[in-house]
Amino acid sequence: MENWKQWLPLLLPVAFLQLGLMIFALVDLSRRERTKGPKWVWALVIVLINFIGPIVYFVVGREE
């Protein structure tokens, strides 16, 4: 029980970074007219694949 308390200061910034990245990716997805593939698939990738999903969307999914 005491072991998780020592990891909490390290995990909180990572959790906030992941949440912020996910929100930023979802907002960007909703504002774009065109993406490489269906928007609903990208939304699932962003939400379900933690931390890497939003990065994959920004690198591969956006059509410019």
VOMAR-345186 format. One record per residue (C-alpha): residue in one letter; residue number from 1; x, y, z. Coordinates in nm, 2 decimals. Example, Ala and Ser with C-alpha at 12.3 -4.5 7.8 and 13.67 -1.06 7.14 Angstrom:
ATOM; A; 1; 1.23; -0.45; 0.78 $
ATOM; S; 2; 1.37; -0.11; 0.71 $
# end
This chain:
ATOM; M; 1; 0.00; 0.00; 0.00 $
ATOM; E; 2; 0.28; 0.24; 0.08 $
ATOM; N; 3; 0.46; 0.16; -0.25 $
ATOM; W; 4; 0.22; 0.35; -0.48 $
ATOM; K; 5; 0.27; 0.67; -0.28 $
ATOM; Q; 6; 0.63; 0.70; -0.38 $
ATOM; W; 7; 0.54; 0.66; -0.75 $
ATOM; L; 8; 0.25; 0.91; -0.74 $
ATOM; P; 9; 0.47; 1.23; -0.80 $
ATOM; L; 10; 0.62; 1.06; -1.11 $
ATOM; L; 11; 0.29; 0.93; -1.25 $
ATOM; L; 12; 0.08; 1.25; -1.21 $
ATOM; P; 13; 0.27; 1.45; -1.48 $
ATOM; V; 14; 0.26; 1.16; -1.72 $
ATOM; A; 15; -0.11; 1.12; -1.66 $
ATOM; F; 16; -0.17; 1.49; -1.72 $
ATOM; L; 17; 0.05; 1.49; -2.03 $
ATOM; Q; 18; -0.15; 1.19; -2.17 $
ATOM; L; 19; -0.48; 1.35; -2.10 $
ATOM; G; 20; -0.38; 1.68; -2.25 $
ATOM; L; 21; -0.24; 1.51; -2.56 $
ATOM; M; 22; -0.57; 1.31; -2.60 $
ATOM; I; 23; -0.79; 1.62; -2.56 $
ATOM; F; 24; -0.57; 1.82; -2.81 $
ATOM; A; 25; -0.59; 1.54; -3.06 $
ATOM; L; 26; -0.96; 1.50; -3.03 $
ATOM; V; 27; -1.02; 1.88; -3.07 $
ATOM; D; 28; -0.79; 1.88; -3.38 $
ATOM; L; 29; -0.98; 1.58; -3.52 $
ATOM; S; 30; -1.32; 1.74; -3.47 $
ATOM; R; 31; -1.20; 2.06; -3.65 $
ATOM; R; 32; -1.05; 1.89; -3.95 $
ATOM; E; 33; -1.26; 1.83; -4.26 $
ATOM; R; 34; -1.04; 1.56; -4.40 $
ATOM; T; 35; -0.83; 1.29; -4.25 $
ATOM; K; 36; -0.66; 0.98; -4.38 $
ATOM; G; 37; -0.93; 0.74; -4.30 $
ATOM; P; 38; -1.27; 0.76; -4.12 $
ATOM; K; 39; -1.28; 1.01; -3.83 $
ATOM; W; 40; -1.45; 0.75; -3.60 $
ATOM; V; 41; -1.15; 0.52; -3.64 $
ATOM; W; 42; -0.91; 0.79; -3.55 $
ATOM; A; 43; -1.12; 0.88; -3.25 $
ATOM; L; 44; -1.10; 0.52; -3.13 $
ATOM; V; 45; -0.72; 0.51; -3.19 $
ATOM; I; 46; -0.68; 0.84; -2.99 $
ATOM; V; 47; -0.89; 0.72; -2.70 $
ATOM; L; 48; -0.81; 0.35; -2.67 $
ATOM; I; 49; -0.44; 0.34; -2.75 $
ATOM; N; 50; -0.30; 0.53; -2.46 $
ATOM; F; 51; -0.02; 0.79; -2.52 $
ATOM; I; 52; 0.08; 0.65; -2.85 $
ATOM; G; 53; -0.27; 0.69; -3.02 $
ATOM; P; 54; -0.26; 1.07; -3.03 $
ATOM; I; 55; 0.10; 1.07; -3.15 $
ATOM; V; 56; 0.01; 0.83; -3.43 $
ATOM; Y; 57; -0.28; 1.05; -3.53 $
ATOM; F; 58; -0.06; 1.36; -3.55 $
ATOM; V; 59; 0.20; 1.18; -3.75 $
ATOM; V; 60; -0.01; 0.97; -3.98 $
ATOM; G; 61; -0.38; 1.06; -3.96 $
ATOM; R; 62; -0.38; 1.43; -4.05 $
ATOM; E; 63; -0.43; 1.52; -4.41 $
ATOM; E; 64; -0.29; 1.86; -4.50 $
# end
